[in-house]
């Protein structure tokens, strides 16, 4: 709208013509402070353990842990920025965003007995050392197989559409289940599903139990990957999450799936033999596998025990 290199009109003149203050034009929004980022990281960890804690309890808990006052309004602001809220039954909460239609929940009492019957999607917050990102994933409900995922530094709908498009290219489900977030109720998102002949199911607002399997994915991802590594850059976060998603789909054994991988269940395969361990770095093939596995387990367990647990 305003051109700094305009040959005839100065920047101040363009601002006056448009009714925009020069300070507004030159304003550069600041990201969260280092203190806010640390608080957001602590809130995120505690939220995984107690998703029913609202801003009052969260502020009180942070105050106990940090041994200094934590303003409740600050906690409210950070939780809104992270896109999270306390989960509990609320009256009269099924209100769509302006112009957005809310679809009924279709999974109640439904027996989901095959891959490709129901897909689910959700968004979570990913902390980094100097900032944060948002992650969306599309998962097959029956097999727990992650069909697509995307990272973004904003909560707009475009990264959700990219993940949805990739998932639909791989397989078209009968039902697609999401929450009532503005990204999922947008006409662009629901329109893409309807164009492919997919039925839309939406959770009751604030009911994470309606999308429990993808919530478990977030918990596993954060405790087994994100919290063990403080990502420095977006590229580092993308590479780390990509590696974990490959592990989650093709290597991680799921007790609920009869100790098969998500890929095996999604593709109707029996347990596949592993003739040799996958290479995890230079010199891996020279290690004694059982001994290396035990050492790797102990390291991960030790790191997990060192991670901050805010639950009293």
C-alpha positions in Angstrom: 0.0 0.0 0.0 2.8 2.4 1.0 5.8 2.5 -1.3 9.0 3.8 0.3 10.7 4.3 -3.1 7.8 6.3 -4.6 9.3 9.1 -6.7 6.6 11.7 -6.2 5.1 11.1 -2.7 7.1 10.8 0.4 6.4 8.2 3.0 4.9 10.8 5.4 2.7 12.2 2.6 1.4 8.6 1.8 0.7 8.0 5.5 -1.4 11.3 5.7 -3.3 10.4 2.5 -4.2 7.0 3.9 -5.0 8.2 7.4 -2.2 6.1 8.9 0.1 7.4 11.5 3.8 7.2 10.7 4.5 5.5 14.0 2.0 2.8 13.0 3.7 2.3 9.7 7.1 2.0 11.2 6.0 -0.2 14.1 7.7 -3.6 14.3 5.9 -6.0 16.5 8.1 -7.7 19.1 7.9 -11.4 19.8 7.5 -12.9 23.2 10.3 -12.1 25.7 12.7 -14.7 27.0 10.8 -14.9 30.3 7.5 -15.4 28.4 9.0 -18.2 26.3 10.2 -19.9 29.5 6.8 -19.6 31.1 5.1 -20.9 27.9 7.4 -23.9 28.0 6.5 -24.6 31.6 2.8 -24.1 30.9 3.0 -26.5 28.0 4.6 -29.3 30.0 2.1 -28.9 32.9 -0.8 -28.7 30.4 0.1 -32.2 29.2 -0.2 -33.5 32.7 -3.2 -31.5 33.9 -5.2 -30.2 30.9 -8.0 -29.3 33.2 -5.9 -26.6 35.0 -7.1 -23.1 34.1 -5.2 -19.8 34.4 -5.8 -19.5 38.2 -4.3 -22.9 39.1 -1.6 -22.6 36.4 -0.5 -19.2 37.8 -0.5 -20.5 41.4 1.5 -23.6 40.4 4.1 -21.6 38.5 4.4 -19.3 41.5 5.1 -22.3 43.7 7.7 -23.7 41.3 9.4 -20.4 40.5 9.2 -19.0 44.0 8.1 -15.6 42.7 4.7 -14.0 41.8 3.2 -14.9 38.4 0.4 -12.6 37.3 -2.8 -14.6 36.3 -3.5 -12.2 33.4 -0.1 -12.9 32.0 -0.8 -16.7 32.2 -4.1 -16.1 30.4 -2.4 -14.1 27.6 0.2 -16.8 27.1 -2.3 -19.6 27.1 -4.3 -17.7 24.4 -1.1 -17.3 22.4 -0.4 -21.0 22.7 -4.0 -21.8 21.6 -4.8 -23.8 24.8 -7.5 -23.6 27.4 -8.6 -25.6 30.4 -10.6 -28.7 29.4 -13.9 -29.1 31.3 -17.6 -29.4 30.6 -19.0 -25.9 29.9 -22.7 -24.9 29.3 -23.7 -23.4 26.0 -20.3 -23.5 24.4 -21.1 -24.9 20.9 -20.9 -21.5 19.2 -19.2 -21.4 15.9 -16.9 -18.6 14.7 -18.7 -15.9 12.8 -20.0 -17.5 9.5 -18.6 -20.9 10.4 -20.8 -23.9 10.5 -20.5 -26.5 13.3 -21.0 -30.1 12.4 -22.3 -32.8 14.8 -20.0 -35.4 16.5 -20.4 -38.6 14.5 -18.2 -41.0 16.4 -20.3 -41.7 19.5 -21.2 -45.4 19.6 -19.4 -45.9 16.3 -17.3 -49.1 16.0 -14.1 -48.1 14.1 -12.8 -51.4 12.9 -10.6 -50.7 9.8 -8.0 -48.2 8.6 -9.3 -45.4 6.4 -12.6 -45.3 8.2 -12.0 -42.2 10.3 -9.2 -39.6 10.1 -8.6 -37.0 12.9 -6.7 -33.8 13.0 -5.5 -31.4 15.7 -3.0 -28.5 16.4 -0.5 -28.3 19.2 2.2 -25.9 20.4 5.9 -26.7 19.9 8.4 -24.8 22.1 11.8 -23.8 20.8 14.8 -22.3 22.6 14.0 -18.8 21.1 10.4 -18.9 20.0 7.7 -21.4 19.2 5.8 -23.0 16.4 2.4 -24.7 15.8 2.1 -28.2 14.5 -0.9 -29.8 12.8 -1.2 -33.5 12.0 -3.7 -35.8 10.3 -4.0 -39.3 11.8 -5.8 -42.5 10.9 -8.0 -43.2 14.0 -7.8 -47.0 13.8 -4.1 -47.5 13.0 -2.7 -44.4 14.7 -0.8 -43.8 11.4 0.2 -40.1 10.8 -0.6 -39.4 7.1 0.5 -35.8 7.0 1.8 -32.9 9.2 2.9 -29.3 8.8 4.6 -26.6 10.9 3.7 -22.9 11.0 4.6 -19.9 13.1 1.0 -18.6 12.9 -2.4 -20.1 13.5 -3.8 -19.4 10.1 -5.7 -22.0 8.1 -3.1 -22.5 5.3 -0.8 -25.0 7.0 -3.9 -27.1 8.0 -5.1 -27.1 4.3 -1.7 -28.3 3.2 -1.7 -31.2 5.6 -5.3 -32.1 4.7 -4.5 -32.0 1.0 -1.5 -34.3 1.4 -3.6 -36.8 3.5 -6.5 -36.9 1.0 -4.0 -37.6 -1.8 -2.9 -40.7 0.1 -6.4 -41.9 1.2 -9.9 -40.7 1.4 -11.7 -41.5 4.8 -15.4 -42.0 5.4 -15.3 -39.5 8.3 -13.0 -36.7 9.3 -13.0 -35.7 13.0 -11.7 -32.3 14.2 -12.4 -29.9 17.1 -14.2 -26.6 16.8 -11.1 -24.5 16.2 -11.5 -21.6 13.7 -9.0 -23.3 11.3 -11.1 -26.5 11.1 -14.5 -24.8 11.0 -13.4 -22.4 8.2 -15.2 -22.8 4.9 -11.9 -23.5 3.1 -11.2 -26.5 5.3 -14.7 -28.0 5.4 -15.2 -27.2 1.7 -12.2 -29.3 0.8 -13.6 -32.2 2.8 -17.1 -31.9 1.3 -15.6 -31.7 -2.2 -14.0 -35.1 -1.6 -17.3 -36.6 -0.3 -16.0 -36.9 3.3 -18.4 -36.6 6.2 -17.3 -34.1 8.9 -17.4 -34.8 12.6 -16.6 -32.2 15.2 -15.8 -32.6 18.9 -17.8 -30.9 21.6 -15.8 -27.7 22.5 -13.2 -28.3 25.2 -13.6 -32.1 25.0 -10.2 -33.4 24.2 -11.4 -37.0 25.0 -13.3 -36.9 21.7 -10.0 -36.8 19.9 -8.0 -38.9 22.4 -5.6 -40.7 20.0 -4.1 -37.6 18.5 -3.8 -36.1 22.0 -1.7 -39.2 22.9 0.4 -38.5 19.8 1.2 -35.0 21.1 2.1 -36.3 24.5 4.4 -39.0 23.0 6.0 -36.5 20.6 6.8 -33.9 23.3 8.1 -36.3 25.9 10.0 -38.5 23.5 11.4 -35.8 21.2 10.6 -32.1 21.8 11.4 -31.8 25.5 14.7 -33.8 25.0 15.9 -31.3 22.4 15.7 -27.5 22.6 15.3 -26.6 18.9 17.4 -23.6 17.9 15.8 -23.0 14.4 12.7 -23.8 12.5 14.8 -26.0 10.2 16.1 -28.0 13.2 12.5 -28.4 14.6 11.3 -29.6 11.2 14.1 -32.1 10.9 13.6 -33.4 14.4 9.8 -33.8 14.1 10.2 -35.4 10.7 12.5 -38.0 12.1 10.2 -38.6 15.0 7.1 -39.0 12.8 9.0 -41.6 10.7 9.9 -43.4 13.9 6.3 -43.2 15.2 4.9 -44.6 12.0 7.4 -47.3 11.2 9.4 -48.3 14.3 7.4 -47.4 17.5 5.5 -50.4 18.8 2.0 -49.7 20.1 0.7 -51.9 22.9 -2.9 -51.2 21.9 -2.1 -52.5 18.3 -0.7 -55.8 19.6 2.9 -54.4 19.6 2.7 -53.7 15.9 3.7 -50.4 14.2 1.2 -48.0 12.9 2.4 -48.6 9.4 1.9 -52.4 9.7 -1.7 -52.0 11.0 -2.6 -49.3 8.4 -1.4 -51.5 5.6 -2.8 -54.8 7.0 0.7 -56.3 7.6 1.8 -58.7 10.2 4.8 -58.0 12.4 7.7 -57.4 10.1 11.1 -58.9 11.0 14.0 -56.5 11.5 17.1 -58.4 10.3 19.4 -55.7 11.7 19.0 -52.5 13.7 18.5 -49.3 11.8 21.6 -47.1 11.6 21.4 -44.2 14.0 24.8 -42.7 13.3 28.4 -43.4 12.4 29.8 -46.5 14.1 26.4 -47.9 15.0 27.1 -51.1 13.1 30.2 -51.8 15.2 28.2 -51.7 18.5 26.8 -54.7 20.2 23.0 -54.2 19.5 21.5 -55.3 22.9 24.1 -53.4 24.8 23.6 -50.3 22.7 19.9 -50.5 23.0 20.2 -50.7 26.8 22.5 -47.7 26.9 20.2 -45.7 24.6 17.2 -46.6 26.9 19.1 -45.5 30.0 20.1 -42.2 28.4 16.5 -41.4 27.4 15.2 -42.5 30.8 17.7 -40.3 32.5 16.9 -37.3 30.3 13.2 -37.8 30.9 13.7 -37.9 34.7 15.7 -34.7 34.5 12.9 -32.9 32.6 10.8 -30.6 34.8 7.7 -32.1 36.2 5.4 -29.4 37.6 2.7 -31.7 38.9 2.6 -31.3 42.7 
